[in-house]
């Protein structure tokens, strides 16, 4: 069997309802919309979230939290990921992006986290390091430099 030979099971596909095509069809004249009223009109109906004039749920519930405009946004990278680079390489945000190690550089640069082990001696230039990441980089014989 090939893809172009696939067919739905017998009786699984029903014919599309053709509305407003004569009274003999059972869907003629008003086409299943009833007599008069908002729902029978073209473009009729209410907007999403409208509850007939009562206070909608989205407005009955309290607001929560706020957005901190001073929030720092870093792209986080674990030290174990840096093992893919050669010994003595200078690691920068641009290098990580160009080698597709990270998809984008955060607004405030990159932050190196201490997950995993590092076996290579690397010079890592980043906006921020965790204490464990800095310790692991220096223990492997590398340098952690803030930019």
Secondary structure as UniProt FT lines:
FT   HELIX           3..5
FT   TURN            10..11
FT   TURN            19..20
FT   HELIX           23..25
FT   TURN            29..32
FT   HELIX           38..40
FT   TURN            42..43
FT   TURN            48..49
FT   TURN            52..53
FT   HELIX           57..60
FT   TURN            69..70
FT   STRAND          75..78
FT   HELIX           79..84
FT   TURN            87..88
FT   STRAND          90..91
FT   HELIX           93..98
FT   TURN            99..100
FT   TURN            107..108
FT   STRAND          109..113
FT   STRAND          123..126
FT   STRAND          128..129
FT   HELIX           131..139
FT   TURN            140..141
FT   STRAND          143..146
//
